[in-house]
Amino acid sequence: MLVIPTISLQNQERTPTPPLTILFDASPSRIRQYEEAVNRWFKTYGIDATLNASRPFPLTPGSPSPRSSECRRCGHKGHYKDSAECLHNNPLPEKEQQYRRIVGTSILNAVRNVKTTTAFHIKCGTFDEFDCNYAFASNNINPPI
């Protein structure tokens, strides 16, 4: 079960709200909890709210975690949104499709940033220092001299 804390704005002050569960299995009780979570999401943020990391949308029960090679349109694995197979499956709620796109894009951007930064340090000849201090965990406790 994935629990992500959220923040709501009340009286122009940031007040923590209870954690929002966004990943549900397909059992009857968890499906009810999912439906309650969706209703709570819309009640808290509104129909036209923009999704972001602090406003994750609950995920359809039984669907995989975002960015696990799932189709962002229907949530099934083994194909992508433009395939014929996808058209046979019911689409996910639009907000969930948006959330899955945001997660996927965020992860891709993080990977690109690490690759770009790494390439820069290799080109400049400072990769060993960068590797030791920032990017990659190592079993070596002492940095190379």
C-alpha positions in Angstrom: 0.0 0.0 0.0 1.4 3.4 -1.1 0.6 6.3 1.1 1.5 9.8 0.1 1.0 12.8 2.4 -1.0 15.7 1.0 -1.3 19.4 1.8 -4.5 21.4 1.5 -4.8 25.2 1.6 -7.3 26.5 4.2 -7.5 30.2 5.0 -4.3 30.8 3.0 -2.3 28.6 5.4 -0.7 25.3 4.6 -2.4 22.7 6.8 -1.5 19.0 6.6 -4.4 16.7 5.7 -4.6 13.0 6.4 -2.5 10.8 4.1 -4.1 9.8 0.9 -3.9 6.2 -0.1 -3.6 6.0 -3.9 -2.9 2.3 -4.6 -5.7 -0.3 -4.0 -6.0 -4.0 -4.6 -9.2 -5.4 -6.2 -11.0 -6.8 -3.1 -14.5 -5.5 -2.5 -13.6 -3.6 0.6 -10.6 -1.9 -1.1 -12.8 -1.0 -4.1 -15.1 0.8 -1.7 -12.1 2.6 -0.2 -11.0 3.5 -3.7 -14.4 5.0 -4.5 -14.3 7.0 -1.2 -10.8 8.2 -2.0 -11.9 9.4 -5.4 -14.9 11.2 -3.9 -12.6 12.7 -1.2 -10.1 13.8 -3.9 -12.7 15.7 -5.9 -14.2 17.2 -2.7 -10.8 18.4 -1.5 -9.3 19.7 -4.8 -12.3 20.2 -7.1 -13.2 18.9 -10.5 -10.8 21.2 -12.4 -7.8 20.8 -10.0 -4.4 20.3 -11.5 -2.6 17.1 -10.5 0.9 17.2 -9.1 3.1 15.2 -6.7 1.3 16.6 -3.6 -2.2 15.9 -5.2 -1.9 12.3 -6.4 -5.1 10.8 -7.8 -6.2 7.4 -6.5 -5.3 4.5 -8.8 -7.9 2.0 -10.1 -8.0 -1.1 -7.9 -5.8 -3.9 -9.2 -3.9 -1.6 -11.6 -0.1 -1.5 -11.5 1.9 1.3 -10.0 2.6 4.2 -12.3 5.7 3.9 -14.5 5.7 0.1 -14.4 5.4 -0.3 -18.2 1.7 0.0 -18.0 -0.6 1.5 -20.7 -1.4 5.0 -19.4 -4.9 4.9 -21.0 -6.2 1.6 -19.6 -3.6 0.6 -16.9 -2.9 -2.9 -18.4 0.6 -4.1 -19.1 1.9 -5.4 -22.4 0.8 -2.6 -24.8 0.6 1.2 -25.0 -2.4 3.5 -25.6 -2.3 3.5 -29.4 -2.5 -0.3 -29.8 -5.5 -2.2 -30.9 -5.5 -4.2 -27.7 -6.0 -1.1 -25.6 -9.2 -0.2 -27.4 -10.8 -3.4 -26.0 -10.2 -2.3 -22.4 -12.1 0.4 -20.5 -10.1 3.6 -20.1 -8.9 4.7 -16.7 -10.5 7.9 -15.3 -9.0 11.0 -17.0 -7.4 12.3 -13.8 -5.7 8.9 -13.3 -4.4 9.0 -16.9 -3.0 12.5 -16.2 -1.4 11.4 -13.0 0.3 8.4 -14.7 1.6 10.8 -17.4 3.0 13.2 -14.8 4.7 10.4 -12.9 6.2 8.9 -16.1 7.4 12.3 -17.3 8.9 13.2 -13.9 10.9 9.9 -13.8 12.1 10.4 -17.4 13.2 14.0 -16.6 15.1 12.8 -13.5 16.9 10.1 -15.6 17.7 12.7 -18.3 19.1 15.1 -15.7 21.4 12.5 -14.2 22.6 11.5 -17.7 23.2 15.1 -18.7 25.0 15.9 -15.5 27.1 12.7 -15.7 28.1 13.5 -19.3 29.1 17.0 -18.4 31.4 15.8 -15.6 32.9 13.1 -17.8 33.6 15.7 -20.4 35.1 18.1 -17.9 37.2 15.4 -16.2 35.5 15.8 -12.9 33.4 12.6 -12.9 35.3 10.8 -10.1 34.5 13.7 -7.7 30.9 13.9 -8.9 30.4 10.1 -8.6 31.8 10.0 -5.1 30.0 13.1 -3.7 26.6 13.2 -5.4 25.3 10.7 -7.9 26.0 7.1 -7.1 25.9 5.2 -3.8 29.0 3.2 -3.1 30.0 0.6 -0.6 33.3 2.5 -0.2 32.9 4.8 2.9 36.0 6.9 2.1 36.1 9.0 -1.1 38.9 8.4 -3.5 41.8 10.8 -3.1 
